[in-house]
Amino acid sequence: MTLQPPSRAPVVPKVIAKMLAKLGNGVWWPTLSPDEVIRRYIDDSDVPGDWDAVGIQPTEIEDTAIAYLRRYRSAYVSIAFSFVAS
């Protein structure tokens, strides 16, 4: 996983983005489809849910991601494989 810099594309209203996507369907190279525009504007971070019913406690990704991402670093050394002085 690598750090992607923020997009430098201008932020446009959804209606204009959908219109541009429809116009882009006429070209032969890959462009955003109107469906992709709709999906990019979906914000599901505030969706209410009954997390207690399924036994899940939501946390921020910053708190837990580093533990998983360290496994994929090239300099990561597992404790099980560390050298023991004899």
Summary of the structure (lengths in Angstrom):
residues: 86
radius of gyration: 21.7
end to end distance: 37.2
largest distance: 70.7
contacts: 103
relative contact order: 0.09
helix: 43%
strand: 0%
